[in-house]
Amino acid sequence: MEETGLLEDLRSDLAPPAAEFSRALDNRRLLMGSGIETPEPPSLATVRKRAASTLERFTANEKAATLKKGSGWANLIKEIKTASTDLGAGVVRSWKEYRQSVFTGEAPSVVKGRIAMTPANTAAFKTYEQLHQAFRAEFDNLPADKAAIDRVKALAARLTETAKGFDFDVPADVKRFLEAIQTGGAKLDLLTDVVLKWLEENNAFDTYRIVPRSADGSR
């Protein structure tokens, strides 16, 4: 009974950080399962190695003293917490970056300043603004499940389709550039002298950035 009590104390020490670690792994697995790249932090390999060696020693001699000998147990707890923190930060970063890749269009405030508010543009803009608010809100927290990620993808698709209805009252080159930005991203050959001049005159250089496409065509 004494040995059981000692092992239970150790289990109680391990349970909270292990639960947090498990949640972090589940969040990463959710993103990865939906094709959202989430790099593995080095601390994950460290804690796996520590856990494997701890299990090996305990299997050879299933006593609390085996676990408490030296600093191995304390290091295991510490490394689990570190890995949980690193995993959590990585997942949040990947989710925020996914927002920039799943939809490349501009914020409603930017769009409004670049279109003439004709009846057709006004109707399209109202829909766009509502969709964009819903889209942005999805990134206030991590997705709870795959349905949340699918909802983001659907909103991005609707935003892209809605943006196609905007009539930009600007030079033809600029119109092609802005339409491309709103519907998936502009190729470099669309960045003509006319577009560069327009961006400069409208103080819009900082609004855009160049990002490479990955092998599968996504950003």
C-alpha positions in Angstrom: 0.0 0.0 0.0 2.9 2.3 0.7 4.4 1.7 -2.7 1.0 2.3 -4.3 0.7 5.6 -2.5 4.1 6.7 -3.7 3.3 5.8 -7.3 0.0 7.6 -7.0 1.8 10.8 -5.8 4.1 10.6 -8.9 1.1 10.1 -11.1 -0.6 13.1 -9.6 2.6 15.2 -10.4 2.5 14.0 -14.0 -1.2 14.2 -14.8 -1.6 18.0 -15.2 1.4 18.6 -17.5 0.6 15.4 -19.4 -3.0 16.6 -20.0 -1.8 19.9 -21.3 0.8 18.2 -23.5 -1.9 15.9 -24.9 -4.1 18.9 -25.7 -1.3 20.6 -27.5 -0.6 17.5 -29.5 -4.3 17.2 -30.4 -4.3 20.8 -31.7 -1.3 20.2 -33.8 -2.7 17.0 -35.2 -6.0 18.8 -36.1 -4.1 21.4 -38.2 -1.9 18.8 -39.8 -4.8 16.7 -40.7 -6.4 19.6 -42.6 -3.2 20.2 -44.5 -2.0 23.2 -42.4 1.7 22.8 -42.0 2.7 23.0 -38.3 6.5 22.4 -37.7 7.5 20.1 -34.9 9.5 22.0 -32.2 12.9 20.4 -31.1 11.6 20.2 -27.6 9.1 17.5 -28.7 11.9 15.1 -29.6 13.6 15.9 -26.3 10.6 14.9 -24.2 10.0 11.8 -26.3 13.6 10.7 -25.6 13.2 11.4 -21.9 9.9 9.6 -21.7 11.3 6.5 -23.5 14.3 6.2 -21.2 12.1 6.7 -18.1 9.7 4.0 -19.2 12.6 1.7 -20.0 14.0 2.1 -16.5 10.6 1.7 -14.8 9.8 -1.4 -16.8 13.0 -3.0 -15.5 12.1 -2.1 -11.9 8.6 -1.0 -11.3 9.2 1.0 -8.1 8.6 4.7 -7.3 12.2 4.9 -6.2 13.2 4.1 -9.8 11.4 7.1 -11.0 12.6 9.4 -8.2 16.2 8.4 -8.5 18.4 11.3 -9.6 16.9 14.3 -11.5 15.2 12.3 -14.3 11.7 12.6 -13.0 11.9 16.4 -12.4 13.5 16.9 -15.8 10.7 14.9 -17.4 8.0 17.1 -15.9 10.0 20.2 -16.9 10.5 19.0 -20.5 6.9 18.1 -20.9 5.9 21.6 -19.9 8.4 23.1 -22.3 7.2 21.0 -25.2 3.6 21.9 -24.4 4.5 25.6 -24.5 6.4 25.3 -27.7 3.7 23.2 -29.4 1.0 25.6 -28.3 2.9 28.6 -29.7 3.6 26.8 -32.9 0.0 25.9 -33.4 -1.2 29.5 -32.8 1.4 30.8 -35.2 0.5 28.3 -37.9 -3.2 29.1 -37.5 -2.6 32.8 -37.8 -0.4 32.3 -40.9 -3.1 30.1 -42.5 -5.4 33.1 -42.5 -3.0 34.9 -44.8 -2.7 31.9 -47.2 -6.3 30.7 -47.4 -7.5 34.2 -48.4 -5.4 36.9 -50.0 -8.0 39.6 -50.4 -7.9 42.9 -48.7 -9.8 44.2 -45.7 -13.2 45.8 -46.3 -11.8 49.2 -45.3 -9.2 49.0 -48.1 -11.6 47.7 -50.7 -14.1 50.5 -49.9 -11.5 53.1 -50.7 -10.8 51.6 -54.1 -14.2 51.0 -55.6 -16.9 53.4 -56.7 -20.0 52.7 -54.6 -22.4 52.0 -57.5 -25.5 49.9 -56.6 -23.7 46.7 -57.8 -20.6 47.5 -55.9 -22.5 48.5 -52.8 -24.4 45.2 -52.7 -21.2 43.2 -53.3 -19.4 45.2 -50.6 -22.1 44.6 -48.0 -21.8 40.8 -48.5 -18.0 41.0 -48.6 -17.9 43.0 -45.3 -20.2 40.5 -43.5 -18.3 37.5 -44.8 -14.9 39.1 -43.8 -16.1 39.8 -40.3 -17.1 36.2 -39.9 -13.9 35.0 -41.5 -11.7 37.2 -39.2 -13.6 36.1 -36.1 -12.7 32.4 -36.8 -9.1 33.3 -36.1 -9.7 34.8 -32.7 -9.3 31.3 -31.2 -7.9 28.0 -32.3 -10.3 25.8 -34.3 -12.2 23.3 -32.0 -12.5 20.7 -34.7 -12.3 19.9 -38.4 -15.7 21.5 -39.0 -14.3 24.9 -37.9 -11.4 24.6 -40.4 -13.9 23.6 -43.1 -16.0 26.6 -42.2 -13.0 28.9 -42.7 -12.3 27.4 -46.1 -15.9 27.9 -47.1 -15.8 31.5 -45.9 -12.6 32.1 -47.9 -14.2 30.6 -51.0 -17.3 32.8 -50.6 -15.1 35.9 -50.1 -13.1 35.1 -53.2 -16.3 34.7 -55.2 -17.9 37.8 -53.9 -14.7 39.9 -54.6 -15.1 38.9 -58.3 -18.2 41.2 -58.4 -16.3 44.3 -57.6 -15.9 46.8 -60.4 -12.6 48.7 -59.8 -12.8 52.1 -61.4 -9.1 52.3 -62.1 -6.8 51.8 -65.1 -7.0 48.4 -66.8 -3.6 47.2 -65.5 -4.5 48.2 -62.0 -7.9 46.6 -62.2 -6.4 43.3 -63.3 -3.9 43.5 -60.4 -6.6 44.2 -57.8 -8.9 41.6 -59.1 -6.1 39.0 -58.9 -5.2 40.1 -55.4 -8.8 39.6 -54.3 -9.1 36.2 -56.0 -6.0 34.2 -55.1 -3.0 36.5 -55.5 -1.4 38.4 -58.4 1.5 37.1 -60.5 4.6 39.3 -60.8 3.9 40.0 -64.4 0.8 41.9 -63.3 3.0 44.4 -61.4 3.4 46.7 -64.4 4.7 50.3 -64.4 1.2 51.5 -64.4 0.4 49.5 -61.3 3.6 50.6 -59.6 2.8 54.2 -60.3 -0.8 53.8 -59.0 0.4 52.1 -55.8 2.9 54.9 -55.2 0.3 57.6 -55.8 -2.1 55.9 -53.5 0.4 55.1 -50.7 -0.4 51.5 -51.1 3.0 49.8 -51.3 2.8 48.6 -47.6 -0.5 46.9 -48.3 1.0 44.1 -50.3 3.8 41.6 -49.9 5.3 39.0 -52.2 5.0 35.4 -51.1 6.1 32.2 -53.0 3.7 29.5 -53.9 4.4 26.0 -52.6 4.8 23.0 -54.8 1.1 22.2 -54.7 0.1 25.7 -55.8 -1.0 27.0 -52.4 0.6 29.8 -50.5 
